[in-house]
Amino acid sequence: MDVHANDTFVNFYAGAPPLNRLSFQRPKADVLNAHLERAKFLVFNEGKPLVHKGKISSPYFVDLAAVKPLVGEGFLAPSPNAPNEKAEESRRAGCILVFVGVDERGCPPGEDLNIPHGTPYFAIDATPAGTGLYAVKGDAEDLARQGRFEAPADSEWADARMSASLMDAWHAGLFAAARPIVDWNARNRHCPACGRHTYSLWGGWKRSCVTARGTPEERKLCFSNTGLHNFAHPRTDPVIIMGILDETGDRMLLGRNKSWPKGMYSCLAGFIEPGESFEEAVRREVLEEAGIVVGPVRYGSSQPWPYPANLMVGCFGRAAGGQSVRLDLDNELEDAQFFPRSVVARVATSKMGSKFTKNDYNQLDKAQDDRDVNAPAFIDPRPMDKFENFTKCPPETAIAGVLMRQWALGTHATHLVSSL
């Protein structure tokens, strides 16, 4: 963690190193099908990864033979008489199957990218047809399935957040690349433009309305067939994570949601809205959540977050002096206050300060789901400076935990403060 905020470093889930995604190969069914023969498959069931039994930090990869009943014909190339070849590129008829990329670790430098030597990785959804959170009655992909996946006896399905947080950096990066695309395919079974069914293209990285495969007249039935529309491609939603310091640089603003695990405080956070820069989002969110006006803002680093598909943008900011925290503006937080560096350092280095159970993760997920629905009532006066109530903080696998530790523990803290 001994790095300057403007140095380049890799946060958890970002891949270390990342797979070569070879996106230019996604429309080529013959190339993807060739990859299938020697690939490793990361299998999901309702978003839960397949892991080794009793070792949830270890993904259980299977080969093509194990998933052949689900893979079926693999990816389909355009037929000779297809009215719209672009609508047929690497089409799938069956369960969700995503080409994630090729692991080039150990491969000779300067190899031909069209013929990679590394191991291909695919993600596949083994959720039984007609089940799961996103099940759609009569879904074409479900109806096209040829069989079921039989999980090996020495494997099990693991809680996604609990499992991934314990993976090594490389496998966590693979997980973070795979799970959001499987989830996106599962969520988008119907066309947002006309409501008809959609189908998978480009190795799982694009979905099109079924009208795209029709005649020119049939394609006119849906406007998604004209122009470029973001709902045809995977999306990632940016979230700003804010390490806000007071005017002295010796205290950091942290808050807590009432649904979080007991004693947990973290950096303030919020979704970046259309038309906002990172800096504008930081200032707006801190003002809305804590009533604090922020001046200088500095970008720290970013992190992919596969729950379900976010990009966390970590920033530091400095608050103007002479202000008091207020929570009555959007009522999102139960408490927020400026904590001294020594207090944050104590929690961040304590044995249990960043240990989370499966129930803790479920509470955090529920807090996100309940956001803006079950806002806590504003209570005044608040118990200011009750630092003993702060006993948990995010781990280093979350960028909020990184920002807090960079400030509280990093030897570059003086530089960080002086740069704001």
C-alpha positions in Angstrom: 0.0 0.0 0.0 3.1 2.2 0.0 2.2 4.0 -3.2 1.3 7.5 -4.2 -2.3 8.1 -5.2 -1.2 8.9 -8.7 0.9 5.8 -9.2 -0.5 3.0 -11.3 -1.5 -0.1 -9.3 -4.0 -2.9 -9.6 -6.9 -3.2 -7.2 -8.5 -6.5 -6.4 -10.8 -7.9 -9.1 -8.9 -6.0 -11.8 -6.8 -9.0 -12.9 -3.2 -9.6 -12.2 -2.4 -9.7 -15.1 -5.8 -9.6 -17.0 -6.8 -12.1 -19.6 -6.3 -11.1 -23.2 -10.0 -10.6 -24.1 -9.3 -10.9 -27.9 -12.6 -9.0 -28.6 -11.9 -9.0 -32.3 -12.5 -12.8 -32.3 -15.9 -12.6 -30.8 -17.9 -12.4 -34.1 -16.0 -15.4 -35.5 -17.9 -18.6 -34.7 -15.2 -20.9 -36.1 -12.5 -19.3 -34.0 -14.5 -19.5 -30.8 -15.5 -23.1 -31.4 -11.8 -24.0 -31.9 -11.1 -22.3 -28.5 -13.8 -24.5 -26.9 -11.9 -27.7 -27.6 -9.0 -26.8 -25.2 -10.8 -24.3 -22.9 -11.4 -24.2 -19.2 -14.9 -23.3 -18.1 -16.0 -21.3 -15.1 -19.5 -22.5 -14.3 -22.2 -20.4 -12.6 -25.6 -21.4 -11.1 -27.8 -18.4 -10.3 -24.6 -16.3 -10.0 -22.9 -18.7 -7.7 -19.5 -20.0 -8.9 -18.5 -23.7 -8.9 -15.7 -24.2 -6.5 -13.8 -27.1 -4.9 -15.8 -28.6 -2.0 -14.6 -27.2 1.3 -12.3 -24.7 -0.4 -14.5 -21.8 -1.6 -11.5 -19.7 -2.6 -10.6 -22.2 -5.4 -12.7 -22.1 -8.6 -13.5 -25.5 -10.0 -12.8 -25.4 -13.7 -14.2 -28.1 -16.0 -13.4 -29.0 -19.6 -15.6 -29.2 -22.6 -16.7 -32.8 -22.0 -18.2 -31.8 -18.6 -20.4 -29.1 -20.1 -21.0 -30.6 -23.6 -24.7 -31.2 -22.8 -25.1 -27.4 -22.3 -22.7 -26.2 -25.0 -24.3 -28.2 -27.7 -23.3 -26.9 -31.1 -21.3 -24.1 -29.6 -21.5 -20.9 -31.6 -23.3 -20.7 -34.9 -21.9 -18.9 -38.0 -24.2 -17.1 -40.5 -26.1 -19.4 -42.8 -25.5 -18.9 -46.6 -29.0 -17.5 -47.1 -29.1 -15.4 -43.9 -31.0 -12.1 -44.7 -28.7 -10.3 -42.3 -25.3 -11.8 -41.7 -24.4 -9.3 -39.0 -27.3 -10.6 -36.9 -25.9 -14.1 -37.1 -22.3 -13.6 -36.0 -21.3 -16.2 -33.3 -25.0 -16.7 -32.4 -26.0 -19.0 -29.6 -28.9 -21.3 -29.3 -28.9 -22.6 -25.8 -27.6 -21.6 -22.4 -25.5 -18.5 -21.8 -22.0 -19.1 -22.9 -19.4 -16.3 -22.8 -15.9 -16.2 -24.3 -13.9 -14.4 -21.5 -10.5 -14.5 -23.1 -7.1 -16.2 -23.2 -4.6 -16.6 -20.4 -1.3 -15.7 -21.9 0.9 -16.1 -18.8 4.0 -18.0 -19.8 3.4 -17.6 -23.6 6.3 -16.5 -25.8 6.3 -12.7 -26.5 5.4 -11.5 -29.9 3.0 -14.4 -30.8 0.4 -14.0 -33.5 -2.7 -12.7 -31.7 -4.9 -14.5 -34.3 -3.4 -17.8 -33.1 -3.0 -17.4 -29.3 -1.0 -20.1 -27.5 -2.6 -19.6 -24.0 -5.5 -21.3 -22.4 -9.0 -20.0 -23.4 -11.5 -19.4 -20.7 -15.3 -19.4 -21.0 -18.0 -18.7 -18.5 -21.2 -20.8 -18.7 -24.5 -20.6 -16.9 -25.7 -23.9 -15.6 -28.8 -22.6 -13.9 -31.5 -25.1 -14.7 -33.9 -24.1 -17.4 -36.9 -22.1 -16.1 -35.4 -21.5 -12.6 -33.5 -18.6 -11.0 -34.1 -15.0 -10.4 -34.3 -14.0 -14.1 -36.2 -17.0 -15.4 -38.5 -16.2 -18.3 -41.4 -18.5 -19.2 -40.9 -19.9 -22.7 -37.5 -18.4 -23.1 -35.9 -19.4 -26.4 -32.5 -20.0 -24.9 -34.0 -22.3 -22.2 -36.0 -24.2 -24.8 -32.9 -24.7 -26.9 -31.0 -26.4 -24.1 -29.9 -30.0 -24.8 -29.2 -31.2 -21.3 -28.2 -30.4 -17.7 -24.8 -29.9 -16.0 -23.9 -32.5 -13.4 -21.6 -30.9 -10.8 -18.7 -33.1 -9.9 -18.9 -34.8 -6.5 -15.9 -32.9 -5.2 -17.4 -29.5 -6.1 -20.0 -27.2 -4.6 -21.8 -23.9 -5.4 -20.4 -21.0 -3.4 -21.7 -17.6 -2.3 -20.4 -15.3 -4.9 -19.1 -12.5 -2.7 -17.7 -14.7 0.0 -15.9 -16.9 -2.4 -14.5 -14.3 -4.7 -13.2 -12.2 -1.8 -11.0 -15.1 -0.8 -9.7 -15.9 -4.3 -6.1 -15.0 -5.3 -5.8 -11.9 -7.4 -5.7 -13.6 -10.8 -8.7 -15.8 -10.2 -10.6 -12.9 -8.7 -9.9 -10.9 -11.9 -11.2 -13.8 -14.0 -14.3 -14.0 -11.9 -14.9 -10.3 -12.2 -14.7 -10.5 -16.0 -17.0 -13.5 -16.3 -19.8 -13.1 -13.7 -21.1 -9.6 -14.9 -21.5 -10.8 -18.5 -23.3 -14.0 -17.5 -25.5 -11.9 -15.3 -26.1 -9.3 -18.1 -27.2 -12.0 -20.5 -29.6 -13.5 -17.9 -31.2 -10.1 -17.2 -31.8 -9.1 -20.8 -33.9 -11.8 -22.2 -36.4 -9.3 -23.7 -35.7 -6.4 -26.0 -36.0 -3.1 -24.2 -37.2 -1.5 -27.4 -40.1 -3.7 -28.4 -40.4 -6.4 -25.7 -39.7 -9.4 -28.0 -37.1 -12.1 -27.1 -33.4 -11.4 -27.5 -30.6 -13.8 -28.4 -26.9 -14.0 -27.8 -24.2 -12.9 -30.4 -20.5 -12.3 -30.4 -19.5 -15.0 -28.0 -21.9 -13.7 -25.4 -20.9 -10.0 -25.6 -23.9 -8.7 -27.5 -27.7 -9.4 -27.6 -30.1 -8.6 -30.4 -33.8 -8.5 -30.8 -35.1 -11.5 -32.7 -36.4 -9.2 -35.4 -32.8 -8.6 -36.4 -32.7 -12.0 -38.1 -35.8 -11.3 -40.2 -36.4 -9.7 -43.5 -35.9 -6.0 -44.1 -39.6 -5.4 -43.4 -39.5 -7.5 -40.2 -36.4 -5.6 -39.0 -38.4 -2.4 -39.2 -40.6 -3.7 -36.4 -38.0 -2.7 -33.8 -35.9 0.4 -33.8 -33.0 -1.4 -32.1 -32.1 -2.5 -35.6 -31.1 1.0 -36.5 -28.2 2.9 -35.0 -26.1 1.9 -32.0 -28.0 1.3 -28.7 -26.4 0.7 -25.3 -28.9 -2.0 -24.4 -27.5 -4.3 -27.1 -24.1 -4.4 -25.3 -23.0 -5.1 -21.7 -23.0 -2.1 -19.5 -21.0 -1.1 -16.4 -22.4 1.5 -14.0 -19.8 3.9 -12.5 -19.8 4.5 -8.8 -17.8 7.2 -7.0 -16.0 6.1 -3.7 -14.9 9.1 -1.7 -12.1 9.5 0.9 -13.0 13.0 2.1 -10.5 14.7 4.5 -11.2 17.7 6.7 -9.3 21.0 6.2 -6.4 19.7 8.3 -6.0 16.5 6.4 -6.0 14.6 9.7 -9.6 13.3 9.7 -11.6 11.3 7.2 -15.3 11.5 6.7 -16.9 8.0 7.1 -20.5 7.0 7.3 -22.7 4.0 7.9 -26.0 2.6 6.7 -28.3 1.3 9.3 -28.5 -2.1 7.5 -24.8 -2.7 7.5 -23.1 -5.1 9.9 -22.7 -3.7 13.4 -19.8 -1.3 13.9 -19.1 -0.9 10.2 -18.1 2.5 8.7 -16.9 3.2 5.2 -16.1 6.0 2.7 -19.2 7.7 1.3 -20.2 6.5 -2.1 -22.8 7.1 -4.8 -23.6 6.5 -8.5 -22.2 8.9 -11.0 -25.1 10.5 -12.9 -25.3 11.3 -16.6 -23.6 14.5 -17.5 -21.3 14.5 -14.4 -17.5 14.3 -14.1 -15.9 12.3 -11.3 -15.2 15.6 -9.5 -18.8 16.8 -9.8 -20.1 13.5 -8.6 -17.9 13.6 -5.5 -19.0 17.1 -4.5 -22.7 16.4 -5.1 -22.8 13.1 -3.2 -20.9 14.3 -0.2 -23.2 17.4 0.0 -26.4 15.3 -0.3 -25.3 12.6 2.1 -23.5 14.6 4.8 -24.1 18.3 4.1 -20.4 18.9 3.6 -19.1 21.2 0.8 -16.0 19.7 -0.8 -13.3 21.7 -2.6 -10.3 20.0 -4.3 -10.8 16.5 -5.6 -8.2 14.1 -6.8 -8.6 10.8 -8.6 -7.0 7.8 -6.7 -7.6 4.6 -8.6 -10.5 2.4 -9.9 -11.8 -1.1 -9.4 -14.2 -3.4 -11.3 -17.0 -4.6 -9.0 -18.9 -7.6 -10.2 -22.1 -7.2 -8.1 -23.5 -7.0 -10.6 -21.4 -4.9 -12.9 -20.0 -1.6 -11.5 -16.8 0.4 -11.9 -15.7 1.9 -8.6 -13.9 5.2 -9.0 -11.9 6.0 -6.0 -11.2 9.7 -5.2 -9.8 11.8 -2.4 -11.3 15.2 -1.6 -10.8 18.0 0.9 -13.7 19.6 2.8 -13.9 23.3 3.4 -13.4 24.2 7.1 -16.0 25.3 9.6 -18.7 22.8 8.6 -20.8 20.4 10.5 -22.2 17.1 9.3 -25.9 17.0 8.7 -27.9 13.9 7.7 -31.4 15.3 7.0 -30.9 16.0 3.3 -31.4 12.6 1.7 -31.6 10.5 4.9 -29.5 7.8 3.4 -27.0 7.4 6.3 -27.6 6.5 9.9 -24.4 8.2 11.0 -21.4 10.1 9.5 -18.5 11.8 11.1 -14.8 12.7 10.7 -12.6 10.1 12.2 -9.0 10.7 13.3 -6.2 8.9 11.4 -5.3 6.9 14.6 -8.8 5.5 14.9 -9.0 4.5 11.3 -5.6 2.9 11.5 -6.6 1.0 14.6 -9.6 -0.6 13.0 -7.9 -1.2 9.7 -5.1 -3.2 11.4 -7.2 -5.0 14.0 -7.6 -8.8 13.6 -11.4 -8.7 13.1 -11.8 -5.2 11.7 -12.3 -6.4 8.1 -13.5 -10.0 8.7 -16.9 -10.5 7.2 -19.2 -13.5 7.4 -21.7 -14.7 4.8 -24.4 -13.0 6.8 -22.4 -9.8 6.8 -22.2 -9.8 3.0 -25.9 -10.5 2.8 -26.6 -7.5 5.0 -24.4 -5.3 2.7 -26.3 -6.6 -0.4 -29.6 -5.9 1.3 -28.5 -2.4 2.2 -27.8 -1.7 -1.5 -31.2 -3.2 -2.5 -33.0 -1.1 0.1 -31.2 2.1 -0.8 -33.7 5.0 -1.1 -36.5 2.6 0.0 -36.0 2.2 3.8 -34.1 5.4 4.6 -33.3 5.9 8.3 -35.1 8.6 10.2 -33.0 11.6 11.1 -32.2 11.7 14.7 -30.8 14.9 16.3 -28.6 15.3 18.3 -26.3 12.6 17.0 -23.7 10.9 19.2 -20.7 12.7 17.8 -17.1 11.4 18.3 -18.3 8.1 19.7 -15.3 6.4 18.1 -15.7 3.2 20.0 -18.8 2.5 17.8 -16.5 2.1 14.8 -15.1 -1.4 14.8 -15.3 -2.6 11.2 -14.2 -1.2 7.9 -14.1 -2.6 4.3 -11.2 -5.0 3.5 -8.4 -4.3 1.0 -10.4 -6.2 -1.6 -12.8 -3.2 -1.8 -11.5 0.1 -3.0 -13.1 1.9 0.0 -10.8 -0.1 2.2 -7.8 0.8 -0.1 -8.5 4.5 0.2 -8.9 4.4 4.0 -5.6 2.4 4.3 -3.7 4.6 1.9 -4.6 7.6 4.0 -4.3 6.1 7.5 -1.3 3.7 7.0 0.6 4.8 3.9 3.9 6.5 4.2 2.8 8.8 1.4 -0.1 10.3 3.5 1.6 13.7 3.8 2.1 13.9 0.0 -1.6 12.8 -0.5 -2.9 15.6 1.8 -0.6 18.3 0.4 -1.7 17.5 -3.2 -5.3 18.4 -2.4 
